[in-house]
Amino acid sequence: MLTLFEHPLSPYVQKVKIALREKAIPFQVTTPTGIGAGGAGGDFVDANPRAEVPAVIDGDVRIFDSTVILEYIEDKWPSPSLLPATPAERARVRMIEDVMDTQFEAINWALGEIRRFRRADGALADSLISTAATQTSGFLAWLERMLGDRPWFGGDAFGRGDLSVVPYLNNAASYGNAPTPGSALSAWLERVNARPSVAETAREAKASVASLSQVAQLIESGKFRREYRDHRLEWMVKSGGIEIVLKGLEKNNIRFSADFK
Ligand SMILES: N[C@@H](CCC(=O)N[C@@H](CS)C(=O)NCC(=O)O)C(=O)O
């Protein structure tokens, strides 16, 4: 059976779980020790030298990166297809996936650093939270245009575009940055969350939030070192949070992407 290395809260993991569930592919999950903290190892790092979830083992095949995993799943189990029919529509949902995985994710992630892990307080926290809300509304307006009057991001059928957006919009909503009530995007979010594959995945994500209650203290004590990689680091710098990065370097409770060994 396919093994998925995961943390239920990871939006990248959620994309993969929704696809597996839509295609009724059996899988087992395991949460690697050290994920989120730094210091992961073993089979997980053999499967993904970046030490990030998701990673999958399927027989003797090992794959990392949610987008690459989704392509593998689509190639190996083409039915039901999660991609739209035409090259242009496929390109459109792939663009949406890329924007969500990079720029949009960084905003939610930064809000986690600030609100959940208390990297900032007072005026700095207020300013970063307000910048995040403005940036999110720009992306939501873009998503609304990409959706247009389609029921799903790929057209008439649920698919890759939808599963690539929903984990991020649910997370944004949990930070108070939901789509405007009454908008087409808000109606889509309600529709997509009603799908059993999405509802089960979102339920697992919500249930895992409780396990994060001690993380702020672990970060403060330097036992937990968060990964400030690519777009996440850029967000902190461009949005006014450089002092969070500098403090993290000083306290040694941030790290960057892993070097391969
Ligand atoms: N580009 C990767 C990103 C995966 C990623 O960043 N995963 C995070 C969780 S959301 C992770 O495992 N980080 C490692 C850590 O924080 O220790 C993908 O699409 O799968």
The ligand as a MOL file (V3000), in Angstrom:
LIG
                    3D

  0  0  0     0  0            999 V3000
M  V30 BEGIN CTAB
M  V30 COUNTS 20 19 0 0 0
M  V30 BEGIN ATOM
M  V30 1 N 7.0800 22.3740 -2.3200 0
M  V30 2 C 6.7620 21.4200 -1.3060 0
M  V30 3 C 6.6100 22.1310 0.0320 0
M  V30 4 C 6.4150 21.1670 1.1840 0
M  V30 5 C 6.5690 21.8510 2.5550 0
M  V30 6 O 7.1170 22.9360 2.6730 0
M  V30 7 N 6.1100 21.1780 3.6010 0
M  V30 8 C 6.2650 21.7040 4.9530 0
M  V30 9 C 4.9960 21.5330 5.7510 0
M  V30 10 S 3.7250 22.6190 5.2060 0
M  V30 11 C 7.3330 20.8880 5.6730 0
M  V30 12 O 7.2690 19.6790 5.6830 0
M  V30 13 N 8.3380 21.5580 6.2620 0
M  V30 14 C 9.4040 20.8970 6.9580 0
M  V30 15 C 9.5820 21.3840 8.3490 0
M  V30 16 O 9.0030 22.4270 8.6930 0
M  V30 17 O 10.2920 20.7090 9.0980 0
M  V30 18 C 5.5030 20.6470 -1.7100 0
M  V30 19 O 4.7410 21.1430 -2.5530 0
M  V30 20 O 5.3220 19.5110 -1.2480 0
M  V30 END ATOM
M  V30 BEGIN BOND
M  V30 1 1 1 2
M  V30 2 1 2 3
M  V30 3 1 2 18
M  V30 4 1 3 4
M  V30 5 1 4 5
M  V30 6 2 5 6
M  V30 7 1 5 7
M  V30 8 1 7 8
M  V30 9 1 8 9
M  V30 10 1 8 11
M  V30 11 1 9 10
M  V30 12 2 11 12
M  V30 13 1 11 13
M  V30 14 1 13 14
M  V30 15 1 14 15
M  V30 16 2 15 16
M  V30 17 1 15 17
M  V30 18 2 18 19
M  V30 19 1 18 20
M  V30 END BOND
M  V30 END CTAB
M  END
